[in-house]
Structure formats: structure tokens, C-alpha cells
Amino acid sequence: MTRTHAQTALAAALVAAFVCGCGHGASQQTTSSVEHRSLANPSTFPLYPGSKLATVVPVNSAQMFAAIKASDPKADLPKNFRGHEVIAETGASMAQLRAWVNGLKNAPPAGFHKVTDKGSSTSSGSLGTTPNQAVGAQFETAGGARSVFVVAADPKKIREALGPAFALIDSYSKMPGVMRGPIDDQAKKQLGYSVTEMLDTKSPVGAIVATLERMQSTDRRAILIIDESQAR
């Protein structure tokens, strides 16, 4: 894979990593829509009061972890997880959302505790963002059987900051299938998912990219919740 192709492939995964601050990106297909009334929130973790549900996508690590293990049998991977990615939108300001996230940190929902040392913190600094772009936190139940990542972000500011990455994604999307094939094959081999699959709006990465694109011209903020449990 050439450096340019590698950068294109990585850009898709990095968009999600940049926003949610976690290393989980595998997915299964589901039905997603911006019709708020037709969606049900599968997560019991609280959303910001008054926010409207926009997208729900299932998350499952099995395929990604299997591909990584096949590529590197010695890879140290956590247990498989599955759950849901929930995206909502709100007219609240980043200051209001920052106060909400800080409130969750200070008084986590019943059964949860704040994760402070996970190697991939969701503080603004580790997200590569400024406080007016995104703020987040991670919570777990006792023993880590269930993890929840919460991020509040301003899609317009995130989209502006990620201009070059979106340019690469746009270029990739416009490539003829014959040119995307080798990139997809390499990503599929290493991650279990092709870049095309990751950018599908029914995938966790694709849902985030679509949200940033859709909301970049609005004066509204997005809330991302990734609620996952260890698969049995």
C-alpha cells in the first residue's frame, strides 16, 4: 500500500478515534435514520436533558479482533465486546455540555465509576481537541463488564479542524471501485473491515462521519455515547 493510500485508509478510522477517544471501531449493520421518532435508545446511560436521538448503530468487536489476531497471533487483545453507538443532538452550548460531562464525572450514574487511567483518556487534551470542540469521559461498572464512552462535541468546529482528513475521505469516496479495491482489501485483512464498510452510515465510523457532515452548517452540538459490554 502506498503512503497516500495508507493515509486515505487511516483517515476514516482516525475520524472516529479523534471524536470518541477510544480504540473501538468494529461494527455490524443496522437500520439508522435521522428520523428521531422512529428510533429507540438501547442505552440506559443518561443523555443530556432535552437532546434528540439521531442515530443508533450496533457495535461488535468480534470480526475486528479476529482479523487482528489472524494478522498477529501474539496480539494482546481484550475480551470481545458488543453494544451500541448512540448519537444525539442538542441546541445546548459547549459550556453547558462541558458542565454536564463534569457533573457525570463527579457523580456517575448508579453502578458506574469514572475511568481515570485507561491508556486512552477521553479528556479534551487526549482527544486532540480544545474545550470548545469536544469534551468526554469514560465510565465502567465494577470489574469492567460494561464500559460507556461519552463525548459532547461541536460538529462544525470538529469538521473545520478535520478538514484535511475529510478531504482524503471525500477523495476516497469518489475513487472508482477498481482503485478502492486494494485499499479495502488491505484494511479488511488488518482490521476485519474495509474502508468502504467503515464509511457506511450504518457503521460506527460512518455514522460519526455522516453526523459531522450533516451538522457542520448547524448551530447544534452532538452527543456520542458508546455503550458496550463484554461478550459472553
N, C-alpha and C positions, 0 to 999 in steps of 0.2 A: 504494500500500500504506500503511495507517495505521501509526502508530508502534507500536501494540500488536501488530499483525500482523507488523510487521518484527521486533519483539523476539522474538516466538514463533519466527519462521523462523530468526533468528540463533542462538537458544538451542541448537538442535540441533547446528549446526556448532561452536559455541563449546565444547560439552562435550568434543568430541574435541580441539579445539585446546588447551583447558585441561589435559587429561590428557597428551597426547602432545607438546605443544610444537612441532608442525610444521604447515605450511600445507597438507598434502596430505590430501584428503578424498574424492576420487573413488573409484568402486568399480564392480565387476561382480558379478553374482550368483554364488553358490557354495553348496555344501552345508555348513552349520555345525551343530554339536551340542555338547552338554556331555558326551557320552559319550567320555571320554578315549581309550578303547581303539580307537575307530573312526577316530581322526584320525591323520594323518601330518604331521610337521613339515617343510614345504618349505624352511625356512631352515637354513643351516649355521651361523648365528651362535649361540653358546652361550647356553642358558638357565641360570637358577640351578639348581645341583645339586639333584635330587630334586623339582623342580617338575613339575606335571602339566599337560599340554596340555588346554586347554578349548575354544578356538575358532580356526579358521583361515579367513581371508577374503581373496580376491584384491583387489589394488589396481591401478587403471589410470587414468592422468590424461587419456587421450585425449579422452573425452567432456567433461570439465570444462574442459580447456584450449580445446577447440573452441568451447564456449559463451562463454567469457570473450573469446576472440579475435573472435567474431562481435559481441559487445556492444561491444568496444573494440579495433578493428583495430590500434591502436598499442600495445596492452598488451605489456609486456616479459615474456615467459614463458620458463621453462627448457624443455629438451627433454622430450618425453613420457617418463614412467616407468611401470613396471609391476612388480609383485612381490606380496608377501603381508603381511597383518597377522596376527600370531600372538599369541594371548593365553593365558597360562598362570597357574596359581595355586599358591600355596605357603603353608605354615604359618610360614615364616621371618618374623622381626620386621623392621620398617623399618630398624632399626640394622644388622641382618645384610645386608639388601639394599643399604643405602647403602654398606656396606663392599665388597660385590660390585661395584656400579657403579663405585666409585672404583678398584677393582682393575682393571677393564676399561679405565678411563681411563689408568691408569698403565702397563698392559701390554696394549694392544689385541690382538685375535686376529690371527694371521698375515695379512698383506696389507692390514690396515686401519690408519688413523691417526685419532686423535681430532680432531673438528672443533671449533675454538675460536672462530671468527668466521664465523657463517653468517647473522647478522641475526635469527636465531630460535633462540637458545640453549635447551638443554633443562635448564639448571640449575634448582634449586628456585625461585629468585627469579623468573626469567622465566616459569616455569610459573604463577606466581601462587599457589604453594603454600608451605607450611612444610616443613622436612625430615621431619617425621613424617607428612606426607601423600603426598609424591611426590618422587622423585629420578630424574634421567635424563641421557642423554648421546647424542651423535650421532657416528657413525663413517663414514668413507669409504675407498674404495680409491683408489689413485693415479689422478688425473685425474677423480675424482668419478663414475666409471661406475656405481658401486654405493654406495648410502647405506643405513645402518641406524640407526634411532632406537630407543633402549632406554629404557623407563620402568618403574620399580617404584613401585607406589602402594598405598595403603591404601584400598580401595573405601568402607569405612564412613566414614572421615574425609573423603574426596573428596565422597561423596554428601551428607554433612552440610553441607559448605562450599558445595555447589552446589544447595542446597535451592530457592531461587527459580527457577533455570534449569529444574530438574526439574518444578517446579510449572507452568511455562509449557509444557513438553513434554507433561505429563500433560493439560493443558487442550487442547492442540492435538490430541492423540490422541483425545480424546473429542468433538471437533467433528464435526458431520455432514459428509459428503463435499462437499456443496454449499458449505460455508463454507471448507473446506480448499482447494478448487479454485483460487481466485485466488492464495492464498499459494503453493501448489505451482507454479502457472504462472509466477509471478514468479521463484521460486527456480530453476526449470528453465531459464528464459531466461538468468539471470545466472550460474548455476553448472553447468548441464547436468544437475542432479539436483533433483528435488522434495524437499521436507522429508519427505514420506511415504517416498520412496525412501531418503533418508539415515537415517531411523529404523528401516528394515527391519533385522532382526537379521542378515541376510546381507550387510549393507554395513559398511564400516569404522566409521562413526559409530554405526550401530545396534548393532553388536557391543559397542562400548565402553559405550554406554548400558545395554544388557542386562546386561553384566558388573557394572556399578556397582549396578544394581537387584538382581541375584541375590545378590551377595556383601556387600551392605550390612549384613546381620544376622549375618555370619560373622566368625570371628576368623582370617581368612586374607588374604593380600595377593595382588595381581595383578601380573603382569609383561606388559608390552606391547612387542612387537618389530615394527617396520615395516621390512621388508627389501625394498628396491626398486632396480631397475636402469634405466638409460636404455634406452628402447625403440629398437630399430633400424629 
